[in-house]
Amino acid sequence: MTNYTKLPAILLLADGTVFYGKAAGKIGTTTGEICFNTGMTGYQEVFTDPSYFGQIMVTTNAHIGNYGMHKEEIESGSIKIAGLVCKNYNILYSRKEASESIQDNFQNENIVGISEIDTRALVRHIRNKGAMNAIISSEITDLQELKKRLAEVPDMDGLELSSQVSTTEPYYYGNPDANYKIAALDLGIKKNILRNFDDRDIYVKVYPAKTTFDEMDKWGANGYFISNGPGDPAAMEYAIDTVKSILAADKPLFGICLGHQLLAEANGIGTMKMFNGHRGLNHPVKNIIKNHCEVTSQNHGFGVIPEEVRKSDKVEITHINLNDQSIEGIRVKGKKAFSVQYHPESSPGPHDSRYLFDDFVGLIKGDLVW
């Protein structure tokens, strides 16, 4: 195990609030938009979710690192969070299958964190004040210097980040002899999404974020997938244009999270920065088409504007969040295109919503008709 010394660390929020704690991970300084996740487990999947790129993660569960890190339980090739804030940072772990401690993993991937602070007080503060930028440092103790550095951090609103986490070259996933082929636009795709397609006899070709529809269409896919990812959807004209082209070609299309927001944008429906996003494993959503409820895994700081969805003559609402009535799913009238704001691949999380992958296969096969 890597040597670890609990040096002092500081967390400074953009509104001037300061928390003092102990260093976790690599000694250094990091910045990003602070957010919190209410999940009780699955911290490794959360850390490696590309949708968290540029964000400092606050974990509300009291113990982080207690079951170690496992090389199979990752959603991308590296940790994507900008930093970690937690209560108890556990270097010793109890699981035989784990390959390394959280400290070894964080040091190897240059992740800076802070522990031993009152995360309950911090989360209550964020809930009341809204999303904001923050800085963590275990090497700088001068608050004025930290404020100076924090002031230079851009707001998430207006940032295009997907191209920074997307693959740089196309790649394939699954069985080449599968019955169906899907072209996936990688805006920060999670590995468990690809596993769910593979489980349904689908061969996937994953394309870089800025690939055009004309380029993807050359492969002759049966359907198209628009992935999750970080950043502001309104700043992604390239992806909005791609979605518009897929719709114009009348191809089956499925979007998750950022893909949901881009489908809305492609239909003239605006998106917005949320006061506080949805991040956790227990968000209740109602499928108003099938009249049933599902417990969902979520991670997003942007959403579609509900009033514009309701006024639109191009889409209909399929899913509603039961906590705040936000729009969690839409489908395009007259098209084989639909999307959800949450994560039906649910890694981590409940499996209530995995039927959506089956619905997409049904659209491709022609068995499902709206």
Kinemage of the C-alpha trace (Angstrom):
@kinemage 1
@onewidth
@group {chain A} dominant
@subgroup {mainchain}
@vectorlist {calphas} color= white
{ca met a 1} P 0.000 0.000 0.000
{ca thr a 2} L 1.188 3.494 -0.861
{ca asn a 3} L 2.330 5.549 2.114
{ca tyr a 4} L -0.388 7.885 3.299
{ca thr a 5} L -0.123 10.808 5.681
{ca lys a 6} L -3.189 12.726 6.803
{ca leu a 7} L -2.003 16.206 5.962
{ca pro a 8} L -4.345 19.181 6.465
{ca ala a 9} L -6.558 20.082 3.507
{ca ile a 10} L -8.970 22.895 2.652
{ca leu a 11} L -12.221 22.986 0.708
{ca leu a 12} L -13.266 26.469 -0.434
{ca leu a 13} L -16.611 27.138 -2.139
{ca ala a 14} L -17.261 29.959 -4.588
{ca asp a 15} L -19.526 31.711 -2.060
{ca gly a 16} L -16.621 31.921 0.408
{ca thr a 17} L -17.607 28.992 2.639
{ca val a 18} L -14.588 27.087 3.958
{ca phe a 19} L -14.252 23.539 5.292
{ca tyr a 20} L -11.101 22.187 6.907
{ca gly a 21} L -10.246 18.505 6.778
{ca lys a 22} L -7.547 15.968 5.958
{ca ala a 23} L -5.911 15.157 2.631
{ca ala a 24} L -7.166 12.176 0.635
{ca gly a 25} L -5.553 10.844 -2.505
{ca lys a 26} L -2.737 12.761 -4.165
{ca ile a 27} L -1.332 15.835 -2.432
{ca gly a 28} L -2.199 18.787 -4.642
{ca thr a 29} L -4.919 21.203 -5.721
{ca thr a 30} L -8.011 20.666 -7.851
{ca thr a 31} L -11.035 22.673 -8.975
{ca gly a 32} L -14.477 21.980 -10.418
{ca glu a 33} L -18.190 22.308 -9.861
{ca ile a 34} L -19.153 20.730 -6.553
{ca cys a 35} L -22.034 18.247 -6.490
{ca phe a 36} L -23.223 15.393 -4.293
{ca asn a 37} L -24.280 11.803 -4.878
{ca thr a 38} L -26.693 10.086 -2.492
{ca gly a 39} L -25.810 6.507 -3.450
{ca met a 40} L -24.968 4.102 -0.634
{ca thr a 41} L -22.657 1.993 -2.822
{ca gly a 42} L -20.995 1.946 -6.232
{ca tyr a 43} L -18.406 4.647 -5.583
{ca gln a 44} L -15.969 3.213 -8.122
{ca glu a 45} L -18.551 3.276 -10.918
{ca val a 46} L -19.392 6.856 -9.965
{ca phe a 47} L -15.748 7.958 -9.959
{ca thr a 48} L -15.208 6.545 -13.469
{ca asp a 49} L -18.447 7.857 -15.008
{ca pro a 50} L -17.416 10.370 -17.723
{ca ser a 51} L -20.532 12.444 -16.994
{ca tyr a 52} L -18.773 13.640 -13.815
{ca phe a 53} L -15.863 15.130 -15.746
{ca gly a 54} L -15.046 18.573 -14.329
{ca gln a 55} L -16.943 18.013 -11.069
{ca ile a 56} L -15.863 17.641 -7.456
{ca met a 57} L -17.875 14.810 -5.956
{ca val a 58} L -19.298 14.861 -2.417
{ca thr a 59} L -20.322 11.392 -1.268
{ca thr a 60} L -23.147 11.394 1.281
{ca asn a 61} L -22.445 7.829 2.391
{ca ala a 62} L -20.222 7.959 5.492
{ca his a 63} L -17.643 5.386 4.334
{ca ile a 64} L -15.761 5.525 1.044
{ca gly a 65} L -13.071 3.027 0.042
{ca asn a 66} L -14.159 0.346 2.491
{ca tyr a 67} L -14.527 -2.367 -0.153
{ca gly a 68} L -11.507 -1.303 -2.207
{ca met a 69} L -11.184 -0.882 -5.959
{ca his a 70} L -11.878 -3.605 -8.519
{ca lys a 71} L -10.576 -3.359 -12.093
{ca glu a 72} L -13.821 -4.809 -13.503
{ca glu a 73} L -16.070 -2.237 -11.830
{ca ile a 74} L -15.236 0.777 -13.949
{ca glu a 75} L -17.339 2.727 -16.421
{ca ser a 76} L -14.433 4.186 -18.414
{ca gly a 77} L -10.668 3.897 -18.699
{ca ser a 78} L -9.873 6.242 -15.812
{ca ile a 79} L -11.311 8.236 -12.915
{ca lys a 80} L -13.260 11.181 -14.294
{ca ile a 81} L -14.219 13.194 -11.199
{ca ala a 82} L -12.117 16.312 -10.610
{ca gly a 83} L -11.854 15.611 -6.880
{ca leu a 84} L -13.451 13.847 -3.912
{ca val a 85} L -15.021 15.121 -0.693
{ca cys a 86} L -15.968 12.488 1.879
{ca lys a 87} L -16.423 11.860 5.589
{ca asn a 88} L -14.478 8.645 6.233
{ca tyr a 89} L -11.746 7.789 3.743
{ca asn a 90} L -11.020 4.082 4.222
{ca ile a 91} L -7.696 2.832 2.902
{ca leu a 92} L -7.977 -0.634 4.438
{ca tyr a 93} L -10.579 -2.678 2.559
{ca ser a 94} L -12.382 -5.924 3.280
{ca arg a 95} L -13.130 -7.472 -0.123
{ca lys a 96} L -10.908 -10.277 -1.431
{ca glu a 97} L -11.731 -9.471 -5.054
{ca ala a 98} L -10.447 -5.892 -4.796
{ca ser a 99} L -7.162 -5.242 -6.582
{ca glu a 100} L -6.031 -2.105 -4.760
{ca ser a 101} L -6.967 0.477 -2.151
{ca ile a 102} L -8.685 3.736 -2.965
{ca gln a 103} L -5.504 5.577 -1.934
{ca asp a 104} L -3.326 3.602 -4.349
{ca asn a 105} L -5.860 4.168 -7.100
{ca phe a 106} L -6.164 7.913 -6.453
{ca gln a 107} L -2.406 8.398 -6.293
{ca asn a 108} L -1.892 6.454 -9.519
{ca glu a 109} L -4.500 8.604 -11.271
{ca asn a 110} L -3.548 11.933 -9.642
{ca ile a 111} L -6.878 12.499 -7.892
{ca val a 112} L -6.962 15.086 -5.083
{ca gly a 113} L -9.484 14.804 -2.264
{ca ile a 114} L -10.416 15.910 1.238
{ca ser a 115} L -11.842 13.813 4.066
{ca glu a 116} L -12.954 14.148 7.686
{ca ile a 117} L -15.314 17.048 7.089
{ca asp a 118} L -19.005 17.307 7.982
{ca thr a 119} L -20.477 16.186 4.664
{ca arg a 120} L -24.014 16.521 6.032
{ca ala a 121} L -23.483 20.226 6.655
{ca leu a 122} L -21.827 20.611 3.248
{ca val a 123} L -24.665 18.893 1.388
{ca arg a 124} L -27.279 20.977 3.195
{ca his a 125} L -25.332 24.091 2.206
{ca ile a 126} L -25.174 23.052 -1.460
{ca arg a 127} L -28.867 22.154 -1.466
{ca asn a 128} L -29.750 25.618 -0.179
{ca lys a 129} L -27.278 27.638 -2.244
{ca gly a 130} L -27.234 25.607 -5.455
{ca ala a 131} L -24.440 24.279 -7.630
{ca met a 132} L -21.204 26.274 -7.528
{ca asn a 133} L -17.496 25.940 -8.198
{ca ala a 134} L -15.061 24.839 -5.504
{ca ile a 135} L -11.373 24.205 -4.907
{ca ile a 136} L -9.644 21.540 -2.805
{ca ser a 137} L -6.025 21.885 -1.765
{ca ser a 138} L -3.661 19.921 0.448
{ca glu a 139} L -0.655 22.018 -0.598
{ca ile a 140} L -1.919 25.637 -0.372
{ca thr a 141} L -3.075 27.052 2.965
{ca asp a 142} L -3.419 30.700 1.910
{ca leu a 143} L -7.144 31.364 1.465
{ca gln a 144} L -6.507 34.440 -0.681
{ca glu a 145} L -4.444 32.392 -3.107
{ca leu a 146} L -7.184 29.743 -3.213
{ca lys a 147} L -9.831 32.400 -3.886
{ca lys a 148} L -7.712 33.772 -6.713
{ca arg a 149} L -7.396 30.350 -8.335
{ca leu a 150} L -11.066 29.558 -7.818
{ca ala a 151} L -12.115 32.808 -9.511
{ca glu a 152} L -10.380 31.617 -12.684
{ca val a 153} L -12.496 28.449 -12.963
{ca pro a 154} L -15.207 28.724 -15.671
{ca asp a 155} L -18.844 28.027 -14.834
{ca met a 156} L -20.296 24.735 -16.055
{ca asp a 157} L -23.065 26.684 -17.771
{ca gly a 158} L -21.940 27.056 -21.389
{ca leu a 159} L -19.073 24.515 -21.240
{ca glu a 160} L -18.625 21.901 -23.959
{ca leu a 161} L -16.823 18.981 -22.308
{ca ser a 162} L -17.866 15.829 -24.150
{ca ser a 163} L -15.160 16.086 -26.783
{ca gln a 164} L -12.602 15.930 -23.955
{ca val a 165} L -13.782 12.528 -22.688
{ca ser a 166} L -14.885 10.956 -25.977
{ca thr a 167} L -12.888 8.301 -27.798
{ca thr a 168} L -10.481 9.719 -30.359
{ca glu a 169} L -10.914 6.783 -32.747
{ca pro a 170} L -13.896 4.540 -33.543
{ca tyr a 171} L -13.936 1.133 -31.852
{ca tyr a 172} L -16.180 -1.920 -31.701
{ca tyr a 173} L -17.892 -3.695 -28.819
{ca gly a 174} L -19.626 -7.050 -28.777
{ca asn a 175} L -20.066 -9.957 -31.166
{ca pro a 176} L -19.386 -9.139 -34.853
{ca asp a 177} L -21.875 -11.884 -35.798
{ca ala a 178} L -24.720 -10.337 -33.799
{ca asn a 179} L -28.049 -9.902 -35.563
{ca tyr a 180} L -28.116 -6.109 -35.206
{ca lys a 181} L -25.692 -3.211 -35.427
{ca ile a 182} L -25.860 0.093 -33.543
{ca ala a 183} L -23.778 3.198 -34.145
{ca ala a 184} L -23.121 4.933 -30.808
{ca leu a 185} L -22.048 8.569 -30.534
{ca asp a 186} L -19.617 8.668 -27.621
{ca leu a 187} L -20.160 11.819 -25.589
{ca gly a 188} L -18.924 10.085 -22.426
{ca ile a 189} L -20.394 6.619 -22.808
{ca lys a 190} L -20.438 4.175 -19.886
{ca lys a 191} L -19.202 0.621 -20.353
{ca asn a 192} L -22.323 -0.891 -18.844
{ca ile a 193} L -24.410 0.671 -21.614
{ca leu a 194} L -22.303 -1.256 -24.105
{ca arg a 195} L -22.672 -4.419 -22.026
{ca asn a 196} L -26.467 -4.044 -22.146
{ca phe a 197} L -26.415 -3.792 -25.926
{ca asp a 198} L -24.118 -6.820 -26.183
{ca asp a 199} L -26.500 -8.796 -23.956
{ca arg a 200} L -29.242 -8.124 -26.536
{ca asp a 201} L -27.403 -9.492 -29.559
{ca ile a 202} L -26.216 -6.069 -30.738
{ca tyr a 203} L -22.813 -5.241 -32.181
{ca val a 204} L -21.812 -1.642 -31.449
{ca lys a 205} L -19.478 0.702 -33.261
{ca val a 206} L -18.579 3.630 -31.014
{ca tyr a 207} L -17.741 6.914 -32.725
{ca pro a 208} L -15.951 10.069 -31.509
{ca ala a 209} L -18.208 12.881 -30.302
{ca lys a 210} L -17.874 15.086 -33.388
{ca thr a 211} L -18.572 12.369 -35.962
{ca thr a 212} L -21.262 13.375 -38.468
{ca phe a 213} L -24.297 11.283 -39.318
{ca asp a 214} L -23.047 10.848 -42.891
{ca glu a 215} L -19.853 9.268 -41.580
{ca met a 216} L -21.703 6.941 -39.177
{ca asp a 217} L -24.264 6.021 -41.832
{ca lys a 218} L -21.561 4.414 -43.988
{ca trp a 219} L -21.392 1.504 -41.549
{ca gly a 220} L -25.030 0.579 -42.229
{ca ala a 221} L -26.207 0.461 -38.628
{ca asn a 222} L -29.747 -0.646 -37.755
{ca gly a 223} L -30.064 2.073 -35.126
{ca tyr a 224} L -28.297 4.970 -33.440
{ca phe a 225} L -27.476 5.688 -29.823
{ca ile a 226} L -26.625 9.088 -28.276
{ca ser a 227} L -24.757 8.625 -25.011
{ca asn a 228} L -24.520 10.304 -21.662
{ca gly a 229} L -21.723 12.785 -21.030
{ca pro a 230} L -20.603 15.972 -19.251
{ca gly a 231} L -21.167 19.646 -19.947
{ca asp a 232} L -23.867 21.929 -21.306
{ca pro a 233} L -25.954 20.417 -24.150
{ca ala a 234} L -26.770 23.862 -25.532
{ca ala a 235} L -23.046 24.333 -26.263
{ca met a 236} L -22.944 21.211 -28.466
{ca glu a 237} L -24.175 22.347 -31.870
{ca tyr a 238} L -22.191 19.573 -33.547
{ca ala a 239} L -24.104 16.876 -31.652
{ca ile a 240} L -27.462 18.621 -32.072
{ca asp a 241} L -26.889 18.681 -35.841
{ca thr a 242} L -26.039 14.959 -35.789
{ca val a 243} L -29.267 14.141 -33.944
{ca lys a 244} L -31.259 16.264 -36.413
{ca ser a 245} L -29.718 14.319 -39.308
{ca ile a 246} L -30.579 10.962 -37.697
{ca leu a 247} L -34.182 12.104 -37.242
{ca ala a 248} L -34.362 13.391 -40.821
{ca ala a 249} L -33.182 9.983 -42.052
{ca asp a 250} L -35.943 8.365 -39.957
{ca lys a 251} L -33.572 5.964 -38.217
{ca pro a 252} L -34.278 4.295 -34.836
{ca leu a 253} L -32.660 6.424 -32.124
{ca phe a 254} L -32.197 6.078 -28.374
{ca gly a 255} L -30.651 8.695 -26.068
{ca ile a 256} L -29.622 8.517 -22.430
{ca cys a 257} L -29.004 11.511 -20.115
{ca leu a 258} L -27.075 14.018 -22.276
{ca gly a 259} L -28.529 12.160 -25.251
{ca his a 260} L -31.988 12.961 -23.885
{ca gln a 261} L -31.170 16.659 -23.675
{ca leu a 262} L -29.740 16.669 -27.200
{ca leu a 263} L -32.864 14.994 -28.591
{ca ala a 264} L -34.888 17.782 -27.003
{ca glu a 265} L -32.581 20.465 -28.429
{ca ala a 266} L -32.843 18.861 -31.877
{ca asn a 267} L -36.617 19.312 -31.655
{ca gly a 268} L -36.462 22.980 -30.681
{ca ile a 269} L -36.818 22.377 -26.931
{ca gly a 270} L -34.356 24.261 -24.735
{ca thr a 271} L -32.288 22.935 -21.846
{ca met a 272} L -31.344 24.575 -18.552
{ca lys a 273} L -28.796 24.420 -15.770
{ca met a 274} L -30.497 22.944 -12.706
{ca phe a 275} L -30.258 24.560 -9.267
{ca asn a 276} L -29.084 21.181 -8.029
{ca gly a 277} L -28.888 18.182 -10.293
{ca his a 278} L -30.087 14.626 -9.708
{ca arg a 279} L -27.309 12.264 -8.597
{ca gly a 280} L -28.026 9.011 -6.805
{ca leu a 281} L -29.533 5.534 -7.053
{ca asn a 282} L -33.018 6.006 -5.654
{ca his a 283} L -34.858 8.601 -7.744
{ca pro a 284} L -38.517 7.682 -8.356
{ca val a 285} L -39.728 8.044 -11.937
{ca lys a 286} L -43.180 7.331 -13.378
{ca asn a 287} L -43.622 5.885 -16.848
{ca ile a 288} L -46.859 7.643 -17.750
{ca ile a 289} L -47.323 5.548 -20.905
{ca lys a 290} L -47.268 2.215 -19.070
{ca asn a 291} L -48.564 3.709 -15.799
{ca his a 292} L -45.887 2.228 -13.577
{ca cys a 293} L -43.099 3.564 -11.396
{ca glu a 294} L -39.413 2.702 -11.345
{ca val a 295} L -36.541 3.467 -9.009
{ca thr a 296} L -33.735 4.941 -11.102
{ca ser a 297} L -30.044 5.768 -11.146
{ca gln a 298} L -29.356 9.396 -12.087
{ca asn a 299} L -26.488 11.780 -12.755
{ca his a 300} L -27.191 15.096 -14.435
{ca gly a 301} L -26.887 18.810 -13.716
{ca phe a 302} L -28.809 19.973 -16.786
{ca gly a 303} L -32.361 19.201 -17.814
{ca val a 304} L -34.918 19.954 -20.493
{ca ile a 305} L -37.204 22.939 -19.890
{ca pro a 306} L -40.560 21.403 -18.817
{ca glu a 307} L -42.746 24.219 -20.184
{ca glu a 308} L -41.177 23.918 -23.624
{ca val a 309} L -41.658 20.157 -23.676
{ca arg a 310} L -45.330 20.512 -22.795
{ca lys a 311} L -45.860 23.132 -25.505
{ca ser a 312} L -44.028 21.170 -28.194
{ca asp a 313} L -46.003 19.548 -30.992
{ca lys a 314} L -43.005 17.389 -31.950
{ca val a 315} L -42.581 15.252 -28.830
{ca glu a 316} L -44.654 13.648 -26.122
{ca ile a 317} L -43.701 13.063 -22.498
{ca thr a 318} L -43.121 9.454 -21.457
{ca his a 319} L -41.540 9.744 -17.981
{ca ile a 320} L -41.876 12.172 -15.064
{ca asn a 321} L -39.694 12.540 -11.958
{ca leu a 322} L -41.936 12.040 -8.927
{ca asn a 323} L -39.768 14.206 -6.666
{ca asp a 324} L -39.851 17.444 -8.663
{ca gln a 325} L -41.997 16.713 -11.740
{ca ser a 326} L -39.059 17.280 -14.103
{ca ile a 327} L -39.199 15.617 -17.521
{ca glu a 328} L -37.418 12.256 -17.448
{ca gly a 329} L -38.376 10.844 -20.838
{ca ile a 330} L -39.708 11.855 -24.258
{ca arg a 331} L -40.398 10.279 -27.617
{ca val a 332} L -40.648 11.998 -30.979
{ca lys a 333} L -44.027 11.902 -32.699
{ca gly a 334} L -43.936 10.072 -36.006
{ca lys a 335} L -40.357 8.867 -35.449
{ca lys a 336} L -38.658 5.824 -33.945
{ca ala a 337} L -36.809 8.061 -31.498
{ca phe a 338} L -36.953 8.277 -27.718
{ca ser a 339} L -34.792 9.195 -24.745
{ca val a 340} L -34.627 9.182 -20.964
{ca gln a 341} L -32.850 11.525 -18.575
{ca tyr a 342} L -31.819 8.800 -16.149
{ca his a 343} L -29.526 5.749 -16.522
{ca pro a 344} L -31.359 2.502 -17.356
{ca glu a 345} L -28.027 0.619 -17.501
{ca ser a 346} L -27.946 1.420 -13.761
{ca ser a 347} L -24.340 0.848 -12.832
{ca pro a 348} L -24.565 1.279 -9.940
{ca gly a 349} L -28.273 1.170 -9.194
{ca pro a 350} L -31.537 -0.793 -9.496
{ca his a 351} L -32.443 -2.633 -12.696
{ca asp a 352} L -36.032 -1.378 -12.940
{ca ser a 353} L -35.470 0.478 -16.219
{ca arg a 354} L -33.494 -1.953 -18.343
{ca tyr a 355} L -36.636 -2.693 -20.357
{ca leu a 356} L -35.772 0.481 -22.300
{ca phe a 357} L -32.964 -1.374 -24.071
{ca asp a 358} L -35.529 -4.006 -25.067
{ca asp a 359} L -37.814 -1.247 -26.349
{ca phe a 360} L -34.993 0.043 -28.536
{ca val a 361} L -34.426 -3.445 -29.951
{ca gly a 362} L -38.156 -3.662 -30.580
{ca leu a 363} L -38.050 -0.435 -32.591
{ca ile a 364} L -35.140 -1.759 -34.643
{ca lys a 365} L -36.868 -5.090 -35.340
{ca gly a 366} L -40.208 -3.430 -36.030
{ca asp a 367} L -41.920 -5.334 -33.209
{ca leu a 368} L -42.605 -2.115 -31.262
{ca val a 369} L -44.850 0.493 -32.856
{ca trp a 370} L -45.965 3.722 -31.214
